[in-house]
């Protein structure tokens, strides 16, 4: 699905209070999208990405669900200031935390607001496939459970196909690897979807791998920084080696700046070094906020969890992950 990469004014139709600190925004936004994707909101001089809780296969309205984050600039502004009828600026939907083709069971492990894209996936999987779907949702306490009624209703309507298991920290302590292992059981042929706080994600992924799951079966949605792993330095391409260097040209908001290439520096870092302030959010290759289009040369992305193959073929690149592989590279950000 190739998307429009610009920002659009979107009107809020309704607001649903899910829990004391979580709200669902029903948007008048006729965007095509896939279950599990997200929107990027421009507000308060910055950008934040929020997952859809609706499914294009079961819901007539597009919804995104936002949990108030202590000290969070945009989430607090949305909760405190937005009302039905207000306009917000968003991109069209993006992201690759989407349902894979196949007949394998779907097993999701989510924590807190990580249930948001999982609910979207569950709705689509139950409506369009015959796959078994199982979800382990971890929350602080009963009052913190998001979509409790919706998940219970789906379990009632799909007996034998859908299982929801709630874990409450106040009653059971934090989720353990043994609990995840017991929940997964014999479903090691499943597609695994992980979304939640970083420690929960790390525990879930490590437990699945230790249990025998293949890394290719695991799909993770991360919007918080993960620990950096040391990488082996790559040899420069032949073209760069011959010239002894290269340039990066960045076009943003009518400004055009050129700087020398630095080894292992991303296009986003080059743009900052050029004195520009390009858009970004997660800086992990997940949210798609930093996208720009290559109009000269080539770049290799370290991680790409946001762009599909068609977008890459058209020249779009995640600048936080893109490194030049030709002597001269030019990237242009949309206005």
Residue pairs with C-beta under 8 A, 6 or more apart in sequence:
1 32
1 33
1 34
1 308
1 310
2 308
2 310
2 311
2 314
3 31
3 91
3 92
3 93
3 94
3 311
4 91
4 92
5 91
5 92
5 291
5 316
5 334
6 91
6 334
6 335
7 42
7 89
7 90
7 91
8 29
8 89
8 90
8 91
8 92
9 87
9 88
9 89
10 27
10 28
10 29
10 87
10 88
10 89
10 90
11 27
11 28
11 85
11 86
11 87
12 25
12 26
12 27
12 28
12 82
12 83
12 84
12 85
12 86
12 87
12 88
13 26
13 27
13 28
13 61
13 84
14 25
14 26
14 84
15 23
15 24
15 25
15 26
15 82
15 83
15 84
16 23
16 24
16 26
16 63
17 23
18 24
18 65
18 146
18 147
19 143
19 144
19 145
19 146
20 143
21 67
21 68
21 79
21 144
22 65
22 66
22 67
22 68
22 113
22 146
23 65
23 66
23 78
23 79
24 53
24 63
24 64
24 65
24 66
25 63
25 64
25 65
25 66
25 78
25 82
26 61
26 62
26 63
27 61
27 62
27 63
27 64
27 90
29 39
29 62
29 90
30 62
31 62
31 92
31 93
32 56
32 92
32 93
33 52
33 56
33 62
33 92
33 93
34 56
34 93
34 95
34 98
34 99
35 52
35 55
35 56
35 57
35 98
35 99
35 117
35 120
35 121
35 123
35 124
35 125
36 51
36 52
36 95
36 97
36 98
36 99
36 117
36 120
36 121
36 124
36 193
36 221
37 51
37 52
37 93
37 94
37 95
37 97
37 98
37 117
37 120
38 49
38 50
38 51
38 52
38 64
38 93
38 94
38 95
38 97
38 117
38 287
39 49
39 50
39 52
39 64
39 90
39 91
39 92
39 93
39 94
40 47
40 48
40 49
40 50
40 90
40 91
40 94
40 281
40 287
40 288
40 289
41 47
41 48
41 49
41 50
41 74
41 78
41 88
41 89
41 90
42 88
42 89
42 90
43 74
43 77
43 78
43 88
43 89
44 73
44 74
44 77
46 73
46 74
47 279
47 280
47 281
47 289
48 73
48 74
48 75
48 281
49 95
49 223
49 281
49 282
49 287
49 288
49 289
50 64
50 65
50 66
50 116
51 64
51 65
51 95
51 97
51 116
51 117
51 120
51 195
51 221
52 62
52 63
52 64
52 93
52 116
52 117
52 120
53 63
53 64
53 65
53 116
53 117
53 119
53 120
53 147
54 61
54 62
54 63
54 120
54 123
55 119
55 120
55 121
55 123
55 124
55 127
56 124
57 123
57 124
57 127
57 128
58 123
58 124
58 127
59 123
64 116
65 113
65 116
65 146
66 75
66 78
66 79
66 113
67 75
67 112
67 113
67 146
68 75
68 76
68 79
69 75
69 76
78 88
82 88
91 288
91 289
94 287
94 288
94 306
94 307
95 117
95 221
95 286
95 287
95 288
95 305
95 306
96 304
96 305
96 306
96 307
96 308
97 117
97 121
97 193
97 195
97 219
97 220
97 221
97 305
98 121
99 106
99 121
99 124
99 125
99 129
100 191
100 219
102 131
102 191
103 129
103 130
103 131
104 131
104 189
104 190
104 191
104 217
105 131
105 132
105 133
105 134
105 187
105 189
105 190
105 191
106 121
106 122
106 125
106 131
106 132
106 133
106 134
106 190
106 191
106 193
107 133
107 134
107 135
107 136
107 183
107 184
107 187
107 190
107 191
107 192
107 193
108 118
108 121
108 122
108 133
108 134
108 135
108 136
108 192
108 193
108 194
108 195
109 135
109 136
109 138
109 180
109 183
109 192
109 193
109 194
109 196
109 200
109 204
110 118
110 135
110 136
110 137
110 138
110 193
110 194
110 195
110 196
111 137
111 138
111 139
111 175
111 195
111 196
111 197
111 200
111 201
112 138
112 139
112 140
112 144
112 146
112 196
112 197
113 146
114 194
114 195
114 196
114 197
114 200
114 221
115 135
115 137
115 146
115 147
115 151
115 195
116 146
116 195
117 195
117 221
118 135
118 137
118 193
118 195
119 147
119 150
119 151
121 193
122 133
122 135
122 151
122 154
122 162
123 154
125 131
125 133
126 133
126 154
126 158
126 161
126 162
130 161
131 161
132 161
132 162
133 158
133 161
133 162
133 163
134 162
134 163
134 164
134 165
134 183
134 187
134 190
135 151
135 162
135 163
135 164
135 165
136 165
136 167
136 175
136 179
136 180
136 183
137 145
137 151
137 164
137 165
137 166
137 167
138 166
138 167
138 169
138 175
138 196
138 200
139 145
139 146
139 166
139 167
139 168
139 169
140 168
140 169
140 170
141 168
141 169
141 170
141 171
142 168
145 166
145 168
148 166
151 164
152 164
154 162
154 164
155 162
155 163
155 164
165 183
167 175
167 179
169 175
175 200
175 203
176 203
177 203
177 206
177 207
177 210
180 203
180 204
180 207
180 208
181 207
181 211
184 190
184 192
184 207
184 208
184 211
184 213
188 211
188 212
188 213
189 217
190 213
190 217
191 217
191 219
192 208
192 213
192 217
192 218
192 219
193 219
193 220
193 221
194 201
194 204
194 205
194 218
194 219
194 220
194 221
195 201
195 220
195 221
196 204
197 224
198 222
198 224
198 225
198 226
201 220
201 222
201 226
202 226
205 218
205 220
208 217
208 218
209 215
209 218
221 286
221 305
222 282
222 284
222 286
222 305
223 281
223 282
223 284
223 286
223 287
224 282
225 282
225 283
225 284
226 284
231 302
233 263
233 264
235 241
236 263
237 325
237 326
239 246
239 326
239 327
240 246
240 261
240 324
240 325
240 326
240 327
243 327
245 260
245 261
245 327
246 260
246 261
246 324
246 326
246 327
246 328
246 329
247 258
247 259
247 260
247 261
247 327
247 328
247 329
248 258
248 259
248 260
248 261
248 267
248 270
248 271
248 274
248 324
248 329
248 330
248 331
249 256
249 257
249 258
249 296
249 328
249 329
249 330
249 331
250 256
250 257
250 258
250 259
250 267
250 270
250 271
250 274
250 276
250 278
250 292
250 330
250 331
250 332
250 333
251 295
251 330
251 331
251 332
251 333
252 271
252 276
252 277
252 278
252 332
252 333
253 333
253 335
255 276
257 271
257 274
257 275
257 276
258 274
259 270
259 273
259 274
261 270
261 324
261 327
261 329
262 269
262 270
262 273
264 323
265 273
265 323
266 319
266 320
266 321
266 322
266 323
267 292
267 299
267 317
267 319
267 320
267 322
267 323
267 324
267 329
267 331
268 278
268 280
268 283
268 290
268 319
268 320
268 322
271 278
271 319
271 331
272 278
278 290
278 292
278 319
278 333
279 289
279 290
279 333
280 289
280 290
280 319
280 320
281 287
281 289
281 290
282 289
282 320
283 290
283 320
284 303
284 305
284 320
285 301
285 302
285 303
285 304
285 305
285 306
285 318
285 320
285 321
286 303
286 305
286 306
287 306
288 306
288 307
288 318
290 318
290 319
290 320
291 306
291 307
291 316
291 317
291 318
291 319
291 333
292 316
292 317
292 319
292 331
292 332
292 333
292 334
293 314
293 315
293 316
293 317
293 331
293 332
293 333
293 334
294 315
294 316
294 317
294 322
294 329
294 330
294 331
295 315
295 330
295 331
295 332
296 328
296 329
296 330
297 324
297 325
297 326
297 327
297 328
297 329
297 330
298 324
298 325
298 326
298 329
299 317
299 322
299 323
299 324
299 325
299 329
299 331
300 322
300 323
300 325
301 317
301 318
301 321
301 322
301 323
302 321
302 323
303 318
303 321
304 312
304 318
304 321
306 318
307 316
307 317
307 318
317 331
319 331
322 331
